[in-house]
Amino acid sequence: MTKTDIVDYIVGKLNSGEAKKESSLNKKRVGELVDLMFDAMVDSVKKGEDIKISGFGNFVIQEKKARPGRNPKTGENITIAARRALTFRSSQLLKGALNSK
């Protein structure tokens, strides 16, 4: 699913049934809101904060230490620099939805 797919899904939900009467959001405005949501998530990660979305999952920052490695092309030994990695841990609700029949 891409960001465009997310926008299309939200616009489709807003323009169906009862929500259509209450909503004045178009595709452009929904796209802006989705962008704002992702910007907020990026800003939180930059600050070193984990992101917790109830019923969906957690984006957790992990500190990786420097470690020895090898260049697969040349076989030369190198040191892989320390870094931060972002991992996703799904919630039990999301796991249940994924595994339901």
Sequence and secondary structure as in RCSB ss.txt:
>XXXX:A:sequence
MTKTDIVDYIVGKLNSGEAKKESSLNKKRVGELVDLMFDAMVDSVKKGEDIKISGFGNFVIQEKKARPGRNPKTG
ENITIAARRALTFRSSQLLKGALNSK
>XXXX:A:secstr
  HHHHHHHHHHHHTSTTHHHH    HHHHHHHHHHHHHHHHHHHHTT  EEETTTEEEEEEEE  EEEE TTT 
 EEEE  EEEEEEEE HHHHHHHH  
